[in-house]
Structure formats: C-alpha cells, structure tokens
Amino acid sequence: MANEVETLDRLFAPGEETLLGDAGGILVGHDAISAFRQGRDGAPARIIGDLQVRDLGNDRALIVAMTLPASGGRGQQTQVWHRSSTNDGDVDWLIEATHVSVPAPAIAASVWRVVGSPLVAGAVDGPLVGKTVAVKDLFAVAGFAVGAGVPAYLAESPRSVTHASAVTALLAAGAAVQGIAQTDEFAYSVAGKNSHYGTPPNVAVAGAIPGGSSSGPATAVASGQVSIGLGTDTGGSIRVPASYQGLWGLRTTHDAIARDGLLGLAPSFDTVGWMTRDAATLRAVASASLGSAGRKAVFGGFAVAPALVALASPGVQDAFAAALMRLAEAGLTDDLVELTLPDVDDLHEIFRTVQSAEAWATHGEWITAHPGSLGGEIAARFAFGSTVDPDTRSFASQALELARERIESIVGDRVLLLPSASSTAPSTTADAEIIEQVRQSTLRLSCVASIAGRPALSVPALTVDGAPVGFCLVGPPNTDIALIALGESLA
C-alpha cells in the first residue's frame, strides 16, 4: 500500500511477458509496470477478506483474493505466480500476471464534474434520439455553473440560466446530456492533465495521457459512457484527444457554430466540435448542429506539406506514409500534390503570441485576483500572455491575417493531409520536458488549421506500435459535413 517500488519490482518477473491489468487497460513488460508504479501515490487501504489458491502445475499457482477497501465495497485481485531458481541458487516466487479490480466510483472525478441519468433530457424526436453527450466544462448548461477545470473559478461561478447554443442544438436533435465533463485548466493545454481533478484515463493506451483540453469528454466517449463528446478546439483540443484515444474528432470551421454560452480562451481560434466513436454519429451531430453552415462540398484534390509531416515522430511518419501509399494504390489520391507552406516556426510563433495575449485578456483579471489557483504549467502560459504588450499583440494580429491569407492562397480548395498529432500518447509518467516537446511539435502541426480557420477532421486510421494516431484532413472553410464523408470513404 505504501508503493515501495523497489520491493514491488523484485516481486514481479523480469522481462517483456509480465502483465498487469486493471480498468485502465493492460501494461505489458516489467519496465512498463515499474514506470506505472513510479507515477502513483500508493494503493488504497484494504484488507484481504478471502484467499483462494489453485495449483496450476509446472511450479505455477493461481491466487485469487477478495479485498475489502476501507472506502467500502469489494474488490478482487488475481495473480499467477511462478516458482523459479535465482542466480544464487535460491528458490523464489515471482508474479507473472496480475489483474486488479476495485469498486467502481459512482463518478470518476477525473472524467466527470457532474452526471445525471440523464442530467438534461433531449427532445423526444430527432436524428440523435438515444445518443448521450458529455459536455466539456466550458459550455453553459442551464442550472449548473461553468467550472473550466479550476475549482476556485467554479466556486464563484453563477448557475447558468440558459444552455449554450451548441448544447441546445444537440438537445433539440434528441440527444441527452449525460453530464458535464472535465477539462484542462481554462482549456489551456493539449495533454489532458488537471492538477486539481487528476488525469482522465486513456482507454486506448494504458498508462498514457488522454490528450486535452477536451480530455473528459474524450475519455467518456472512448470508454463507452456516452455517444458524443462536445468540446472546443483552439489549438488542437479536439484533434489531439481524438488522435490519442482512437476517436473521430471534428474541429469545425471558425465561427460556423455560435459560441454564446461558451467560456472561451482565444477568440481568434476558438471553435466548437465533437468526438465520437464512429463516423456516422459524427456526421449526424454535425448535420444537426451546423444548420446551413458547413455544407459546401467543393474539394480541389489533396495536398501534403512535407515540412509539417517532418515534425512527427519517425513511427508516425512511417504510418502516415504507408497510409498515403494505400490511398494511392486504391486510386483515391491521384491528384495529390506537395505544398510549401509558410515557415512552420513562424506560424507557430504567430499562433502562440496571439493565443497567449487573448488568453490573458480573457482570464488575466481573474487570475491576478486569485494567485495560486492554477497549476504551474498553466500558470506559466498565462504569465507569458501577461507580458505581450499592445504593440506586439497588434503586430502579431496583423501577421495572423497575412498568414491566413497566405495559407488560403497556397492550399486553395485542396484537402490538406497530415497526422493529427506528432506522436502517440505519451505516458502519464513521462518527464515534463518530454511532454512539452511533444506539445510543441503537435501544436506546430495543428496550428495551421487554427490559423486558417478551416475545419479539421481527425480520423482514427493510423497505429504505431499498437497505439492510435489520427489521420487528419484539413478542408476548405464550410466543408465540414462533406469532410466527414470524405474521411469515412478514405478510412
């Protein structure tokens, strides 16, 4: 229970065949299990209520324990032990495989802020009847306050009187709001971690971060708790969690969905979007929510920007290249061209400066009045935003308009193809430096669609060492619904 990592490491068999499974997935290999332990605080207090042992032969034993957590309920732990000789001639018992189950919490606080059955019922008729929604904790839901992933902010927020338009559209189409799901603090991250509520599990990759800032809705969808995750995407906050957890995710054309009732971050880039487990549901959601917007269907072929793809890890580059080859062999991308976009680092710096300045303009007054309310990484980003003076912000805004026009002139009506993220989901125990490196590379990939205000669809079509990576389609403005259909045909 004290999480004595060195002792626990000695009890588990060495090598790549050792297994540890729980509700979060399966960890394979002694080193992966050890790394997982190093990132936790310990095991919950419990006593053993019953113990069953079975001889499996070949110096192996199956042990099943019924556990009684101090917090109530019943759990279970199942282990396969193997007796073998050590290097010094002694005989030792080591664990080859284990599975742990604990009583499921009524509400996983890292995923949900509040849930109901449902929280808000939808219309009795409509294309989304039977679907359920996890609403990112930035949207107004009547009767509930907006918390934005910050407990101190939630404590002072008034209850919303009306629903945000994005919520109303889903309810009118028949979907029910299951609950309000967690987000990174003020949605200012693409990792999915929250220093107050914890890190939602990544259902697709055990022990990995879920991707943010729409992390709660993403995990709720990937784990099968809801059909639809309603989120926002400023610099990749739908595309990245969709990529990390193997979901369909759409960042809509900028301004295609009304943002009233939404606590924003950077208005020049903020968009509404959704995550689902299948294309059909995403297409139905988009059709119900976009109205007359998002219905253009003019595509002028496909394009890739080698400088963008080069930002991805070698494994992601290989998977992306293999996907392009399969599409070419099927005759689906005969009109694919290579493009040279404006310098990637310049685009990222423009995006970063404008986003930071607008984020501070949005939340700076509250943050100044509530010192210590944010985790270190998020606080540092806002602190940078506070240093952007008016002249720098004005210059960056002008540069943003020029960059947007330049991207439009280069890409035109083509669909730009690229990886949704620079890597698979990093481990929750990865060094902060590694997480930041991944974040910077991913933002350089994702900021192109943000700057251009274009719709971007993450399709769960790539895998690297068994982990999902999104195949991203960035389409011309207002082609959102046709982009989903195109992504489905390519997938």
C-alpha positions, 0 to 999 in steps of 0.5 A: 500500500505504501508503493515501495517500488523497489520491493514491488519490482523484485516481486514481479518477473523480469522481462517483456511477458509480465502483465498487469491489468486493471480498468485502465487497460493492460501494461505489458513488460516489467519496465512498463509496470515499474514506470506505472508504479513510479507515477502513483501515490500508493494503493488504497487501504484494504484488507484481504477478506478471502484467499483462494489458491489453485495449483496450476502445475509446472511450479505455477499457482493461481491466487485469487483474493477478495479485498475489502477497501476501507472506502467500502465495497469489494474488490478482487485481485488475481495473480499467477505466480511462478516458482523459479531458481535465482542466480544464487541458487535460491528458490523464489516466487515471482508474479507473472500476471496480475489483474486488479479490480476495485469498486467502481466510483459512482463518478470518476472525478477525473472524467466527470464534474457532474452526471445525471441519468440523464442530467438534461433530457433531449427532445423526444424526436430527432436524428440523435434520439438515444445518443448521450453527450458529455459536455466539456466544462466550458459550455453553459448548461442551464442550472449548473455553473461553468467550472473550466477545470479550476475549482476556485473559478467554479466556486464563484461561478453563477448557475447558468440560466440558459444552455449554450447554443451548441448544447441546445442544438444537440438537445433539440436533435434528441440527444441527452446530456449525460453530464458535464465533463472535465477539462484542462485548466481554462482549456489551456493545454493539449495533454489532458492533465488537471492538477486539481481533478487528476488525469482522465484515463486513456482507454486506448493506451494504458498508462498514457495521457488522454490528450486535452483540453477536451480530455473528459469528454474524450475519455467518456466517449472512448470508454463507452459512457456516452455517444458524443463528446462536445468540446472546443478546439483552439489549438488542437483540443479536439484533434489531439484527444481524438488522435490519442484515444482512437476517436473521430474528432471534428474541429469545425470551421471558425465561427460556423457554430455560435459560441454564446454560452461558451467560456472561451480562451482565444477568440481568434481560434476558438471553435466548437466540435465533437468526438465520437466513436464512429463516423456516422454519429459524427456526421449526424451531430454535425448535420444537426448542429451546423444548420446551413453552415458547413455544407459546401462540398467543393474539394480541389484534390489533396495536398501534403506539406512535407515540412509539417509531416517532418515534425512527427515522430519517425513511427508516425511518419512511417504510418502516415506514409504507408497510409498515403501509399494505400490511398494511392494504390486504391486510386483515391489520391491521384491528384495529390500534390506537395505544398510549401507552406509558410515557415512552420516556426513562424506560424507557430510563433504567430499562433502562440503570441496571439493565443497567449495575449487573448488568453490573458485578456480573457482570464488575466483579471481573474487570475491576478485576483486569485494567485495560486489557483492554477497549476504551474504549467498553466500558470506559466502560459498565462504569465507569458500572455501577461507580458505581450504588450499592445504593440506586439499583440497588434503586430502579431494580429496583423501577421495572423491575417497575412498568414491566413491569407497566405495559407488560403492562397497556397492550399486553395480548395485542396484537402490538406493531409497530415497526422493529427498529432506528432506522436502517440500518447505519451505516458502519464509518467513521462518527464515534463520536458518530454511532454512539452516537446511533444506539445510543441511539435503537435501544436506546430502541426495543428496550428495551421488549421487554427490559423486558417480557420478551416475545419479539421477532421481527425480520423482514427486510421493510423497505429504505431506500435499498437497505439492510435494516431489520427489521420487528419484532413484539413478542408476548405472553410464550410466543408465540414459535413462533406469532410466527414464523408470524405474521411469515412470513404478514405478510412 
